[in-house]
Amino acid sequence: MKRFLASALAACVLSIGAASGAMAKTEIMVAYENNPGEPLDRVMHHWADLLKEKSKGEVTLKLFPSSQLGAKKDVMEQAMMGMNVITLSDVGFLQDYDADLGVLFGPYLTDDPQKLFKIYESDWFKKKDEALRKKGVHIVMSNYLYGVRHILAKKPINTPEDLKGMKIRVPNNVMQIKTIEAMGATATPMPLGEVYPALTTGLIDGVENPISVLYGAKLHEQAKYLSLVGYLTNTSVWVGGEAFFSKLPADVVKMVHETGYEAGLYSQKLAAEQDAEFIEKMKASGVTVIQPDPAPFREATKVVYTQFPKWSAGLYEQIQKDLK
């Protein structure tokens, strides 16, 4: 890791230095946990192509899939240090910088991603974006659709009672930890890259994620029951450090944002197309697909919205109103 940090810092200095010249060349590293060939990886290649074409090769994205640059927390720390790196995040993680943002990652908030994307374009969110920049976080893309999150486990899950005593992997953010615990399971945070061996050894009993991620990471090889609980419509953001982006020319930042938005639209198209295909492939490999009644899961997780005392007064009610 030390060797990488040194080389990454050097790359950052070179990129920023080049950006000040007449023929500015800027390279941005893109770090993510997902594997090559997964929908997310396809979207990143699409984004890289768009940006290369629009900038005539002057601005490039260098892709690092499969957690090559470390876990999400490590990459965020690198970004905050001023490195030329961006990563997939979401408001579940960004609530560490602004508690109110966590509400957009709550369980069963809505099953319509377009309603969520409208909130990301609202004056309320624009103010949050400005506040995040002052804290060093630069949102690059805010219309990425990661997918609807379900549970893949080693035994059937039809009701929240079935989750009692089970250890379910979650990302290391408080909203998802509280949500899985409210369903009755023991939330077990770990990087996505560690999930396959954890399932193999029995360290965990299951994992939650969108279908495309579960399939792309081949987790169905170790857990044969897919429960379509659909507890979270996962919209995501891509973020970097303001320390890096503030040093880039305004036209470069604009190009990165505009092509990022186009890539976000592509992510929405892919998400809509591929879930059914991946479910059929999982079935063919021996996975049992369960369609439980979501009502008991929704009822069990309502308590989560009462567990964030730092939220602004009336926040949940206001968001519900805006989603209608």
Secondary structure as GFF3:
##gff-version 3
##sequence-region A 1 324
A	DSSP	alpha_helix	2	19	.	.	.	ID=ss1
A	DSSP	beta_strand	26	31	.	.	.	ID=ss2
A	DSSP	alpha_helix	39	54	.	.	.	ID=ss3
A	DSSP	beta_strand	59	64	.	.	.	ID=ss4
A	DSSP	alpha_helix	72	80	.	.	.	ID=ss5
A	DSSP	beta_strand	85	89	.	.	.	ID=ss6
A	DSSP	alpha_helix	91	94	.	.	.	ID=ss7
A	DSSP	three_ten_helix	99	105	.	.	.	ID=ss8
A	DSSP	alpha_helix	113	120	.	.	.	ID=ss9
A	DSSP	alpha_helix	123	134	.	.	.	ID=ss10
A	DSSP	beta_strand	137	153	.	.	.	ID=ss11
A	DSSP	three_ten_helix	160	163	.	.	.	ID=ss12
A	DSSP	beta_strand	167	170	.	.	.	ID=ss13
A	DSSP	alpha_helix	174	183	.	.	.	ID=ss14
A	DSSP	beta_strand	186	189	.	.	.	ID=ss15
A	DSSP	three_ten_helix	192	194	.	.	.	ID=ss16
A	DSSP	alpha_helix	195	201	.	.	.	ID=ss17
A	DSSP	beta_strand	206	210	.	.	.	ID=ss18
A	DSSP	alpha_helix	211	216	.	.	.	ID=ss19
A	DSSP	three_ten_helix	219	221	.	.	.	ID=ss20
A	DSSP	beta_strand	225	241	.	.	.	ID=ss21
A	DSSP	alpha_helix	242	245	.	.	.	ID=ss22
A	DSSP	alpha_helix	250	284	.	.	.	ID=ss23
A	DSSP	beta_strand	288	290	.	.	.	ID=ss24
A	DSSP	alpha_helix	294	301	.	.	.	ID=ss25
A	DSSP	three_ten_helix	302	306	.	.	.	ID=ss26
A	DSSP	alpha_helix	315	323	.	.	.	ID=ss27
###
